[in-house]
Amino acid sequence: MVKKFVTLGVAALVALGTLAGPPKNNEKSAWKYAKKEAKELTAQGWKVDGSQTMEEAFYKHKVKLQADNVDEIIGNVQGAMATKTLNQAQQWGTTNACISYAKQAGMFLRGRIASEIAAGVDAASLDNLYEGYEALVQKHIQGEIKRSFGIYRETKDGTIEYKSYYVVDEDAASQARMRAMENMLKESEFARKHAEDISKFVQEGFKMLNE
């Protein structure tokens, strides 16, 4: 019986060590990244939103990003957007993550159309198309992004700045963009006329550029 309890105790300690200590060799890069990010952001006054440590939060997030076909989206709530409560900050973090993705999707589509099929087209019509597309992408991407964690810091005026970290599967994101394009076709004659080319552009993946 004593031997059994000792064995169980050792197993429990091993399990705790696995959770709390550095990862195995094939995940050392993620752990190194996590320690670096946590150290820099802690020095800047940031705290993790939740019970885990900042190192653990960044480590788990980085491991997710090492999977194939996954991208990172960050929702920033800073400056004039700073809020009074964490709950508001979390909500704005999600909204801003979706806005950030939609704007970059719109910029990518804008670049592809401008370089290949937009010669001689009325600029105002195209601006309306891009704005409509971004609004639709923002709507559809919200159900596809997966939150990893958030960090926050209090400012001198008593407001809260927030960074919300998300991952998105590119296949799911592509489907969201395609749904946005299908809705866009109902509103834009230009989009209907060039539906085949625009569909190809929309399906092309792009990497998020997070500040």
Sequence and secondary structure as in RCSB ss.txt:
>XXXX:A:sequence
MVKKFVTLGVAALVALGTLAGPPKNNEKSAWKYAKKEAKELTAQGWKVDGSQTMEEAFYKHKVKLQADNVDEIIG
NVQGAMATKTLNQAQQWGTTNACISYAKQAGMFLRGRIASEIAAGVDAASLDNLYEGYEALVQKHIQGEIKRSFG
IYRETKDGTIEYKSYYVVDEDAASQARMRAMENMLKESEFARKHAEDISKFVQEGFKMLNE
>XXXX:A:secstr
 HHHHHHHHHHHHHHHHHHHS   GGGHHHHHHHHHHHHHHHHTT EESSSS HHHHHHHHHHHHTSTTEEEEEE
EE GGG BSSHHHHHHHHHHHHHHHHHHHHHHHHHHHHHHHT TT  HHHHHHHHHHHHHHHHHHHTTT EEEEE
EEEE TTS EEEEEEEEEEHHHHHHHHHHHHHHHHTT HHHHHTHHHHHHHHHS       
